[in-house]
Amino acid sequence: MNDPASWPASAAGKELKQERALRTREGILHAAARLFADKGYPAVTILDVAQQTNITKGAVYFHYANKEALAAAVTHEFYRRLPAIAQSVDELGLSTLASVGELLTRTALALRDDTVMQAGARLQIERALIGADLPVPFQDYTSLVSTWLEKAVELGELRHTTPPSALARVIVAGFFGAQHISWVLHDRKDIAERTLELVEAVLPSCHDALQTCPSAREHWETPSAGTNVG
């Protein structure tokens, strides 16, 4: 009875209707994300989203009560993807320092290539203009980086005068600042390189660990002669 063709007509019709509704909702979300990423929250209208999705404004309102609800949905999807990136890094079994470098690099590449990630980052900047409750920015992400840095200290992989929790805040703030500058100046084309630049500047003892990171290796820039990376 798992084949919809074998179901009673009413049940099969209901299932297909639900699938269409889900596809429409996802289409609206991704259209809104593209518009938020490209134009910014204030400039986007529900009509823009409807036209981008080739549906009526009424259909958009059926799934999302207003533009604020759309922005909240895109932001929540952004924060759903961050732990998925972290999980993919954790599964690699890298050292803790390498995991930090790989996490930041993979996040950078997602921001370069993924519309929802781009929209989520921009909506965080514009959050004061959005009349909806949004998640606290990068809280869990920073906590994960802090946990990995604490473990690196315990294992003797990291020696730093700054406590891991403070160091994590600096790294995450620096990373999302760097991605913003990369976006404004170069449409994020150099975001991976600028991320590795940041990691090496803040965590010089991470240099050797970065060479074990699959994503980082693809965007490696050899430090100039005389640069202290020890």
N, C-alpha and C positions, 0 to 999 in steps of 0.2 A: 504493500500500500504506500510505498515511498515515492512511486512514480505518479506525478500529478495527473497523468493521462488516465490512470486507473481509479482516481477518486470520483465521487459523485460530482455532478456538474456544478452544484452550488459551492462545494468545498474547493474545487479546483479554481473556480472563478474568484473566490475570496482570496485564495493564495496568490493568484496572479495580480489581483488588484493591490494587495499588500506589497508585492515585489515592485510594482510600478510606482507606488507611493514612496517606497524607500529609495528607488532610483531617482525620483523627482526631488526628494528632499536632499539627497547627496549632491545632485546636480546644482541645486540652489546654493548649497553650502560652498561648493567649489567655485561657482560663478561669483558669489559674494567675496570669497577669499581673493580671487584674481582682481576684482575691482578695488577691494580695500588695499591690496598690496600695491596696485598701480596708481590709484587716485587718492588714497587716504580716506578715512572714515567720513569727514564732513562733506566731501564732494560726492559721495555715493548716495543714490536714491533707490527706493524699492523698484521704481520703473527701470532703472539701469539693470538691476538684478534680473527682473523679468525678461527684459530684452536680451540679456546675455544668455538666458536659459531657454529662450523661445517659448515662454509661457506667459500667462496673464498675471497682472499684479495680484488678482484675487487668489491665484494658485500659490503665489509666494506667501501671501498673508495666511493661507490655510495651514501652511507648515510653520511659519514664523510670524509671531504677533506683530513685530515691527523691526526697524533697522537695528535697534539696540539688541534685540534677541538674536539677530543674525550675527552681530559682532561678538556677542557672548558665546554663541555656538562655535564660531571660528576660533576664538581664543581658547575655549575648552579643548577643541581638537588639537590645537597647537600644543597644549600641555599634556595631551594624551600621547603625542608622538615623542616627546622628550624622554619619558621612561622607556619607551620602546627602543630608542637609540641606545640608552644606557644598558638595557638588557642584551642587546646585540653585542655590545662591548664586553659585558661580563662573561658572555659565553665563549669568548676568545681565550680566556685563561691567561691573560697577560699579567705582568707585575702591576702593582698598584699605581706606580708612577706612569707606566706605559698606558694603563687604563685611563688615567686622567687625560693624557695627550690624545689618545684615540677617541675618547668621548668628545673632546672639544673639536677635533678634526671632523668627526662624523657629523656633529651638530653644524659645523661650518658648511659642510657640503650639502646638508639638508637645507640650510638657509639659502644656499646658492641655487638649488635645483627644485625645491618644493614650494609651490605656491602657498599652501596653507601655512608653512613655516614662515614665509616672507610676510604674509598677512598678520600672523600672530605677533611677530616681532614689531611690526609697525603699529598695530593696535595697542600694544603695551605703551608705546611712546605717546599715543593719542588717548590714553585711557581717561584722562580728565575731561575729554570731550564726549565720552560715552556714558549715557545715563543708565548704566547697568552694573551690577556687581560682577567684577572680574576676579579671577584667581590672583592671589598674592604673587607678584612677579618672581619667578625663578627660585622659589623657596626650596622645593624638593631637590632641584638640580644642584643648588649650592650645598645642601645637606649631604648629597651623595659625594660631591667632590671633597667635602670636609672629611667624610668617613674614610675615603680612600687615602687622603693625605695623612690622617691620623694613623692608619695602618702602615703607611710607608715610613712614618717616623718610628713606629714600634719595631719594624723589621730592619731598621737601619738604612733604608733606601733613601731617606730624605733627611738632610740636616739643614735646618732653616731657623733663623732667629724669630720669625713671625709664627705665632701659634697657628695650627692647622685651620681652625675655624675662621680666623681673620684672613689667612692666606687664601682660603676658598672664596671668601667674599671678594677679595681683590681680584682673583683670577676670573671669576664669573662676571664681575662688573667690567673688567678690562676686556673680556671676550665679547660681551654684547655691545660694548662701546666700539670695539674694533670692527665688528660686523656692520655696525651702523655707518662708520666712516667708509668702509669698503663698499657698502651699498651706495652711498652718496657720490663717492668719487669714481668708482669703477664698476658699478652694477654687480658687486660681489664677485667679480671674476678672479680677484686675488685673495679671496677671503681665507682659503686654506693656508696659503703662505703667510698671511698676516697673523693667523692663529698660531702657527708654529713659532713665528717670531716672538709672539707674546709668551708662549710657554717657555721658550728658552731664556727669555729675559727674566721672567719671574721665578722659574724653576731651573736654574742652570744644571742642577744634578740630574735633570730629566733627559739630558742630551743623548746618552747611550740608550736609555729606555725607549726613546722615540724611534730609534732605528728598528725596533721590534714591532712597531705599529703598522699594520698593513695600509691603512688610509694615509697615515702621516708620511710613509716612505714615498708615496706617489707624488707628494708635493714638497719634498725636502729641498731646502736651499742650503747649500754648504756655507757655514759661517765664514766671513772674510778672515784673511790671515791676521793673526794677532788677537782675534776675539777670544775672550775668556769664557769657556763653556764648562769649566770643571767644577 
